[in-house]
Each structure stands twice: as C-alpha cells, then as structure tokens.
C-alpha cells in the first residue's frame, strides 16, 4: 500500500464494521457485559493480552483504535498508544521505561518542556539526565553507562534544527546495550516524511496536535513502538491513567486523512519562502534541512522523504526591539508557540537559554516560522513589510 492510500484507509476496518466511512465517536467510560464469561474474556484480553477489546473507556474504543492503527501503519511499527498532548506522549514514554537510579541521555536541542520534565520531575524521581550534542552520531557510545536506559533524540531540533544521524546513534547505543530504548520526537516530519522505527529507533513520538490534526483545534499525542518494547509502553500508559478524549481522537483521525496533500503544500510554500529569506541581506542563515546549503541536508536527503513548514532564521544583526517591531505588525503571521496547522505563525527565537552542552553563538533573537497554506506571495509581501520595520529599528531610521 502506498503512503497516500495508507493515510486514507489506515484503521478503516473499525468504521466499516458499522457501515460508515468514519468510525463514530464512542463517548464511553463504563462498558457493560452480557455475562461474567464475557466480562472475564474482555478483562483478560485488554489487560493481559493487550488486545483492542472494549473493556473500559480508559483502555480505548473503536474511535481510538482507528487512529492508533492508522498511525502504526504509517510509522511502520508494532502498535501505538495515544496521550492527551504531545508533551503527555513524551512523558508517558519516558515514565514507561525509566525508574529511580536510571540514566537518561537527552539531546541538547530538545523541545523545552521535555527538558523541564527531565530537570524537575525525573530528577525528583531519582533519574539522572545527561544532555548531549545533537551532532554526536555514533559518539553516543562514549556517553553510555551501565544504567543508561533511554536515549532520547529529536530531529531536527526545536528552534535550532540540527539533524541527528539516527542510524548512527541507534546503532551505537544498541551495540553498547541491546536493551536500551532509543526514542525520537518525530513531530517535525510526521510519520509521512520520516520512518524512525526503520532506522533503528524503538519508540516514535508525535505531537499529533501539530500536523496529524492540522487544524489547530485539538491537543493529542501518540507513541508508536516496536514489538519488543510495546508491552512496557502499554502497561505504563495504563498504570499512569493516560487517556484521550474520543472527540479529540475523532478530529485527529479526520485531520490525518488529508495529511499527504497538506504536507506537500506546506513543503512547497515553505521552500519558496525559505529561498526568499536566503536572498535577503539581513539574513545570515536559514535553518531548514531541505535546503542544500543547510548543514544537515545530507542526513535529511538520506533519511527523509519530505520537509514540512517549520524553519528558523538567523539574522546578521538583530535586537529584541527590532524583532518585536517586525512581529507586532504582521498581518498573516500571528504570534504563536504551536505550529502544524493550516495557518502561518511566527515567534522570536532565543535558543541560547535552552542549551547546557552546546553553545548557540548566533545573534539573538532569530525567528521561528511556520508556513501555512496561504498563498506564499501574500506571505512574502507581509514578511517584506515586517523586515522594513525590523530594519528601521536596526538602522535607527
């Protein structure tokens, strides 16, 4: 089955059971049974055998199974569980495998709320986190300890967009300890454009809030695992009481069905605008792995089949006042911390404060932009006016 066909039909058997195109929304907590034998069989299936059987609302329903099965197909994994947010997916995955006394290797370019969870919650629970250079590659082996349980990656990195050599990291980590769990936050590329479980990762995490949903109206996360590690993930999710709203899951499944056409449009628009930024005299670098000039382009070209709408801009000279003058007058780029919806967004970027191992030496602030589905010429005109305001502050004119 080709990717676009998987997007349309993945998990669809749950809907066809009811003779409809889309699986209905099951708003259910209590599930009732005809007799004790049926109740016992459902309990055994859901808890022990980890089957998708209707047993209790928190353990899932045909609504959630539809999305889980579709995402598993796209990720090329064994199975998937859902969480009520992207960060919830990250924390659920980590807590499913880490315990007091364990050691976690975390990439230095990671999403800031993930870093805070490591530094505050995991530290309180007795888990030690060591941050590492996102460009470490197979050098990760030198950082492994006997108690290293998880290696966490994110490629490209939040705000700074370094590309990690996932096959090198995974290969070296597993060669050192075959039981170590390699995780990746795969939200930037989505499972359409990147298949980390085929490149050595054990767990692939999505903030479905972003491209899976695609419409900026749902919070949701997903965790897809290889067969070896799914039982621990499944048990961890249940023990933590993690459950997702069926209404949100339904909207995410509806968003998923247009993922292919949306992402290709995001990519086309973003490449045009990234090239436009490259030609601007104010700009030192555009951080977008799909550009041949990007330092991570060769890894992107080897491991990815497309690029999405999020990228960064580094200015030759900048200031907080100049960046804010640009941001506060934009017409088509509202200020927002999320991304992945149909609309464009922009925010100032201050990567330096979130690094503890590798230095970010470029002038701050830069910009982080998400390019939506608007006409790119309208976006460029808006950006041109914004840079006029930026330059007026820089030059004092």
N, C-alpha and C positions, 0 to 999 in steps of 0.2 A: 504494500500500500504506500503510495506517495504521501509526502507530508501534508499537502493541502487536503487530501482525502481523509487522512487521519484526523485533521482538525475538524472536519465536518462530521465524521461518523464515529469518532472515538467515544466509547461509553454508551453509544446509542441503543444498545440492546436493552438497557434499562427503560428507555422510553417506549420501544416497540412492544414490550410486554403489555403496555396499556393502550396500544393502538394510536399513539400520538407521536409527533415529531420531537417534542421536548419533554423530558422527564418532569412530571409535576412536582410542585413544592410539597414535601412532606413536613408539615409542622407537627412534630411528634416528640413527646417525652416518653410517656407510657406506651408500651406495646403489649397488647393482650393476646392470650393464647387459648386455644380450644380445650386443652387438657394438659396435665402435668408432663406427659411424654413429650408433647410439642414444646413445652416450655423448657424442659431439660435439654432437648436437642438444640434449641436455639442458643441456650446458655453455653453449652459445650462448643458449639460452632463459633460463636462470637468471641468467647474468652480464651478457650484453649486452642482451637484450630485456626483462630484468626480469620475466619471466613466472613464474607459480607452477607450476613443474615440479619434480618430485622429482629433485634432483641431489646434494645433500649435506645432512646433518642440520641444520647451522647455518643453511642458507638456507630452512628451513621444510619443512612437510609438510601433508597434508590436515588434521591436527589444528590447526595454527596458522592455515592459510588459512581455516578455518571461522570462527574468531573475528575475524580481520582483515577478512574480507568483511562479517560482521555489523556490526562497528563502523564500517566505511566507509559502509555503508547508513545507519546512524543519524546519523553525523556529516555526511552528505551531502558527502563528499569524493571524492577520486580513488582513493586506496589507503592502506593502513595497514601499519605495521610494529610489531612487538612488542619489548619490552625486559623484562629480568628484575625491574624495580621501577619505581615512579613516578619516583623520582629518576633512575634509569637512562634513562627515557624523556626527561626534561628534558635530561640531559647529552648523550645521543645526538643529540637535535635540535640543541642548540647547537653541538656539535662538528662536525656535518654541514655547517654553514654559516659558521662563524667561522674565521678564520685570524689569524696574527700580524699586528699592525698595524690590525686592525679595531676598530670601536667598537660597543658594545652598549648599548642603552637598556633598563634593567631597572626595573620598578615597585618602589617603596619598600616596599610591603606584601607582598612576595613571601614564599613558603614559605622558612623559614630555611635548610634545606640547599641550596636553589638559590642563595641569597645567598652561602653559604660557597664553593660551587663557583666562583662568579664571582670572589670576592675572593681565592681561593687558587689554584685550578687555572688558570682563564682568565688571571689576572694573570701567572702563571708562564709561560704560553704567549704572552704579549705582546698580549693582548686587553684593551682598556680598557673598563671598565663605568661608566656614569653612571646613578645612580638618579634616578627622577623621581616627582613627586607622582601618586598614583593617580587624582586628580581632574583631571589636566591636560587631558584631552579633546584638541581639535584644537591646543592649545598645544604638543603634542609636536613640531610642525614647527619651533619655535624651538630645540629641542634637537638636531635632526638635524645631522649633519656629513657631509662628502663621503664619509667612510669608515664611516658608520653602516650596518651590515649587517643587524642584527636589532633589532627592538623586541619586548620580551617583556612580556606582560600576564598578570594573574591576577585574575579577577573572579567572586565577591567575594574580597577579600584574606584571607590567612591571619591568623587571630586578630582582625583589625580590621574585616573585612567591607565595606570600601569597594567600591562598584560602579563599574567603569570604563565609560566611554562608548566601547565598542569600535568602532562605526561611525565615530565622530569621530576616534579615534586612528588607526585603519587608513586612513581616507580621507586624513587629513593626512600620514601617513607615506608612503603610496604616491604622493600628489601631489608630494611633495618628491623621492622617489626610487622609481620604479616597481619597482625590483628589490629593495628592502628586504623582508625576510621578517618578517611580523608573526606572532608565536607567542602562544598562550594556554594557560595551565594551566586546563583546563576541568573539573577533578575535582569541584568542589563541586556543580555542576548535573548532571553526567553528560551524555552526548550525547542523552539523552531530553528534558531540560528546556532545553537551550541548544545552538544550532547556530552556533558562531562562524564557521565557514567560509562561511556565507551572509551574514555581517555584515562581511566584509572581511578576516578573519584568513586566513593562509596555512597555518598549522600548528595543529592542536588536539591537546593532550596530555592523557592520562588517567592518573592513578594507579589502574589497574584493581584494585589492592589494595583500594580502598575500595568503591564501590557496584557496580561491574561484578561483582566476585567476591561481595561481600555477606555473606560468612560468616567473615571474619577468619582465614582459614587459607591464604592464598596471597599471594605478592609478585609483582606483574606491572604493566607499564606499556604504554601504546600511544601511537603517534604517527600521526595522520592528516593527510595533506597534500592540497593542491590539485594539479592536474596539472602545473603549471609547476614546482613545487618537489619533486615526488616523486622524480625521478631522483637529485638530490643527496642526499636523505634516504636512499633505498635504498642508494646507494653508501657513504654514511657509516656506515650500520648495518653493512654487510658489512665495511668496512675496519676498523672498531673491534672486530669479532669478537663483536658483541652477539647473543646467542641466549637463548631462553627454554625452560624445561623443558616438554616436552609434557604432563606430568601436571598442571602448574600451569595451562597453557593450557586443558586439558580442563575443569578445575574452574571456571575463569573463564567458559568458554562455558556451562557448566551454570548458573552464577550469573546470567549475562546473561539467561537465558530467563525469569527471574522479576523482572527489573528494574522493569517497569512497576507490578506490584502492590506490590512492596516500597516503591518510592519514594512512591507515593501514600499508603501507610500512614505512612511516615516523615513526610511533609509534614503529614498530619492530626494526628498526635501532637505534632509539634514546634510547630505553630501554637497548639495548646491550651496547651502548657507555656510558650511564649513569652508568650502573653497573661497567663498566671498570674504570671509574673515581672514583667511590666509593672505589675501591680497591687500588687506588694509594696512596702512603704515603704522597704526597704533599697536598692532598685534605682533607679539614675539613668537608665540606658538599656539596652534590649535591642537587640543588633546582629543583625538578621535582616531581609534586604531584602524579604521577603514582607509584612512589617508596613507598613501605610500610613504609620505615623509614622517609619519609617526614612528616613534622608536619601537612600538610593539606590533608594527604592521605585519611582520613575517609570521609571528605567532598567530595573529588574527587570521591571516590568509590560510595558514595550515589547519587551524582547529575550528574555525567558524565558517558558516555559510552565508552570513549577512551581518549587517550592523543596524543599530536602532537609532533612536532620536536624541540620545543624551550625550553631550560632549562639553569640554571645557575650553576656555580662552585665557591665555596669559598675555598680559599687556607688557609692552616695553617699559612704560612708566605709568603708574597708577596711584590713586589715593582713594580713601574711603569716600571723601566728598565727591570726587569725580564719578566713581561707580554709582553712588547713590543718586547723583543728578541724572545719570542715564536711566537707572532703574525706575525712578519715581515718575518718569514721564512717558513710559512705554504704553502703547495702545493695545497691542496684540500679545504682549508678554506680561501677564500678571505675575506678581511675586508669589512664589510657592515653593515649598520644600519637597513636594512629591513630584512625580513625573509618570509618563507611560499612558496618559490619557490622550484624547483626541486633540487637546488644546496645547498650545505652546506655553512654556513657563520659563522664568529666569530668576536667578538669585545671585547674590555676591558669594564668592567662594574664598574661604580662609583655611586652606589645608594645613598650614603650619601648626596650628594649635592641636591638631589631632594626630601628630606624629611623635613617637618616642624613640624610634630606632634609626629611621632615615630622615635626613634633613630635607625640608622643602625650601629651597633658596630663591624661588622666583618671587617677583614683586606681588604683594597682596594689596587689595583684593583682586582676584580674577573674576571670571564669570562662569557659572554653570547654566547651560541652556538645555531645555528640552524642546525639540522642534516637532510641532504637531502636524495636523492635516490641513492647515490653511494653505492658501496659495503662497508659495515661497517668495514671489515678487512682492507681495504685500508685507511679508515679514521682513524682507531686506530693506524696504523703504522705511519701515518702523525702526529697524536697527540703525540705519543711516542717520536718522534724526537723533536717535539716542546717542550715537557716537559724537554728534555735533555738540550735544550738551556735555558729554564727557570731556571733549577737547577744550571746551570753553573754560572748564574748571582747571584743567591741567595747564593751559597756557595763560590763565588769568585774564582771558579776553571776554 
